[in-house]
Amino acid sequence: MIKTRPLILVTNDDGVSAPGIQSLIAIMAEIGDVVVVAPDKPQSAMGHAITINSTLYLNKISKEGDSIITYSCSGTPVDCVKLAVNEILKQKPDLCVSGINHGSNSSINVIYSGTMSAAVEAGIEGIPAIGFSLSDYDWNADFEPIQSYVKKICLEVLENGLTEGVILNVNFPKLKKESIKGIKICRQAKALWVEKFDKRKTPQGKDYYWLAGEFVNLDKGEDTDEWALDNGYVSIVPVQFDLTAYHSMQQLNNWKWNE
């Protein structure tokens, strides 16, 4: 049982004013003491980018006496976590939550996601971390149906902890609360984006491009995040930042490297 109010770091990639993070902040305030460090503008699909060639700025936007301390950051989601841990917080937080993202971060999208990269950065720092995403890209998406699930998942992590090096990628289907069937622990579906670029010309005749494409799920398994979302479940995928392909090491060791 959680006996004291935990310290919770909240961040995202849609920006500090996004409805998704505002919903997440309200839920976390029911659980613990909240510090928010989030980008001052949308930073979607930034992946694990960090700022090294320009300055970073922090702006405290909460008022004196507010129970929730909030900062906006000029950098990426990962920058937000690094600054929070190293410059703002006096102690390591008990939990870092990122989101709630406007749009899914299931399957291969976890690679590109700024939401998940912020959570991964917290995991690298040894902080239990969760990334939350809703399969609805609408800025005015309804987050109310998933609030109880967000709270439940966070309480479970605070109660039980996470395996070292593991971060949770949580995705919610776009459904009414009564239509959500429950939670499933899943693996990441094998899927990809089939890209295409919309090539256009400026009035001056210079070529430019808009990235477009189609998401294709190649995985027919019923234990994947994509299956869970398509069938009305909340998907939880445990992910890790150790990218070593351990299953391939034996094969590589059998090659004639030193002959």
Secondary structure, DSSP 8 states (H G I E B T S, - for coil): ---S--EEEEE-SS-TT-HHHHHHHHHHHTTSEEEEEEESS--TT-TT----SS---EEE-S-TT-SSEEEEESS-HHHHHHHIIIII-SS--SEEEEEEEES---TTHHHH-HHHHHHHHHHHTT--EEEEEES---TT---GGGHHHHHHHHHHHHHH---TTEEEEEEE-S--GGG--EEEE-B---EEEEEEEEEEE-TTS-EEEEEEEEEEE----SSBHHHHHHTTEEEEEEEES----HHHHHHHHTS-TT-
